[in-house]
Amino acid sequence: MDDAVIARLDTHGERYEVLVDADLAMEFKRGKDVELSKLLAVETVFKDSKKGEKASEEMMQKRFGTVDPMEVAKAIVKKGDIQFTTEQRRRAMEEKKKRIIATIARNAINPQTDTPHPPARIEAALEEAKFHVDLTKSVDEQVKLALKLLRPIIPIKFEEKRIAVKIPPEHAPRCMAAVREFGDIRKEEWQKDGSWVFVMDLPAGIVDDFFDKLNSITKGEVETKIL
């Protein structure tokens, strides 16, 4: 609730408001599939959300053909405006900036050293490039723009690496959940001695983190190879 913003639709001299998650609301407006239970902070349609005044069910039925708050909310978000306070806009922009930086750090490397760029370096380079976050655009859209601005400042490219892994039988069960947190396995097999062997593709920026995680769990008793 504290992070929710107001989606507002003024129509036929009446006002309808719902409290929504800012990012999900923007994605929904762009036509993406969004889980409505996560979109709405509260399943209520308001006349004035700040005063807690609910919209008239009679008027909702007349204007939207339903009193179902989920269905009315869809129309409000799709056709209306997303209202941000100054503080909400600042927080939303900061959060989106962090997600953009995290996405770049996870997927990009320095091609000169074949190592990831630390998030702090990416953030500093974005500031130097005068990159501005746009709340109306998705993270993926802005990552593309950010990369275009970053390339004249730091050597950077997106890259995936294919990793082959063999985990001894005594460690395999404890590694399974951790491995799947990093991505999808391309192929796998269980050897006769119980060892788990698999191949997966990982963003280059998280390969070292992946190796560190497996070494921590297996106490170094893991075999890995970059294919």
N, C-alpha and C positions, 0 to 999 in steps of 0.2 A: 504493500500500500504506500509506503513512504516514497518509493521510486516511481509510482504510477503517474502517468500524465493524462490529461483530459483530451478525449476525442469529442469534437463538437460538431453538430449539424444544425444549422438554422434553416428552417423550411416552413413556408406558409405562416410566417409570423410567430413560429414556435421554436423553442430550443430543446435539443436532446443531447445529453452528454453521457459518456461512459468512461470509466477509468481503465486505462490500458497500459501494457508494457510498451515502451516507446519503440524499441527495435522491432518487435513482432508486429506492431501496428504499421510501421513503415513497410515491412516486408509484405504484409497483407494488402496494403494499398497498391503495391507493385504487382499484385496478382499471384504471389506465392502461396502455397498451401501452409496454413498455420493452425496449430491446435488451439481452438477457441478457449478451452479451459485455461490455457497458459497466457492467452492474449489478454483476457479480462482479469483485472485485479479483484473485482467483485461483480457478481452477476445481477446488476441492477442498472436500470436506465433512469437517469436523472433529468429533471428540468434544470436544476442548479446543483451540481455536485458539491460545491463549496458549502452550501447551506444544507445539504442533505435532502433537498426537495426532490421527490421521485416524480417521474413523468406520469401523466395520466394514461391508464391502460386504454381508456376509450379513445384518446387521441392517437395512441400508438397503433391501435387496431385500424383506425381510419387512415393514418399516413403510411403504415408499413404492412398492413394486412395481417398482423400478428402481434401478440403481446409477449412472445417468447423473447427474453432479453438477449439471448445468443443471436437470434436472427436479426433483431433490431440493431444490435451492436455491429453486426457485419455491415449493415447499410450505413450506419453512422461513420464507421471507420473508412469505408470505401468512398463515400461521397463527401464526408466532412473534412475538417481540419484537425491536425494534432496540435494541441496547445501546450507550450512549454513555458514554465516560469524561467527567469534568468538563471536561477540555481539549478533547475532541472536540465536546462540546455547545457550548462557548463559541465554537469556531471555526465550527461549523456555523451557529450563530445569527448570528454576525457576517457570514458569507458570504451567508446568506439575506437579512439586512438590507440588504446592499449591492445585491443583486439587486432587492429591492423598491424601493429608492431610485432605482436606475438605470432601472427600468421607468417609474416616475412621471416622472422627469426627461426621459425619451425621449418620452413621450406627452402630457405636460401643459404648459399654459401659464398665465401670469397673464392673465386676461381683461381686466384693466384696462389693461395695457400691450401685450398681444398678443405677449409675449416669454416664453421658457422660464424656469423657476425653476432656479437652480443647484442641484446636488445638495446642497451644504452647507446651503443654506437649507431644503431639504426635510428633511434630517436634523435640523436644529435644531428645526424645527416638530414633527417626530415625537417628539422628546424632550420638548418642551413638552407635547405631547398625551398623554405617557406611553404611547406605543405599544409593545407587547411582541410580539416575534417568536414565532410558534408553529411549531415544527418539524414538527408533524403536518399542517399546512395548506400548500397550494401557494402559490407566489408570487402567482399571479393572485387567489386568494381573499383573500390578505392585502393586496394592493393596493387592493381594494374597501374593506376596513375602514380602511386607512390614509387613503384619500381622504375617507371620512366624518369621520375625526378631524381631518384637515387643514383642511377647509373653514371651520370657525369661526376658524381661526388665520391662514391666508393665502388670498388669492383664487386659486382654482385650478380648472381644468377640463381634461378630456381633449378633444382636438380633432385632426382630420386636415385637412391642406390638400392640394388638388389642384394639382400643379405642371406647367406646360408648359415644355419645354426644347428648345432648338435648339443643337446642337453642330456646329461647322464640320468639314468632312471630314478636315482634317489632324490633328484631335484626337480624332475619334470612336472609332477603335480603342482608344486608350489609356484612354478614359473608360468603356468598356462594363463592365468588371469592377467598377470603383468604384461605378458607378450601381447595379448589381444587388446590391451589398452593403447598400444602403439599403432595398431593398424590391422589390416586383414592379411591372413596367411594365404599365399598363392598355392602352395602344395605342402603336404606333410606326410610323414609315415612314422610308424613305430617299429623300431628294429627289434630283432630277436632278444637282445639283452635288456629291452625295455627303454632304451634311449629314444628320445623324441627328436626327430630331424625334420626341419622345415625350411621353407624359403619364403621371404616376404620382401615387399618393396617399402622403403621408408623415405620420407623427406630427408634430404641430406643434413639439414640442420639439427635433426634429433638422433642421428646415428650414434653419436658419442653417449648421449643420455641412455639410449637403448642398451648399449654395451655395459655402461656403468650399472644399470639396473640388474642385468643378468649376472654380472660378476658379483654384485652384492648378494643376490639370492643364493647363488651357487658357490659363493666363496672362491670364485675364480675357476671353478671346474666346469667351464663351458667352452665350446669350440665355435668360433665364428669366422666367417670369410665373406669379404665383399666380392661379389661376382662381376 
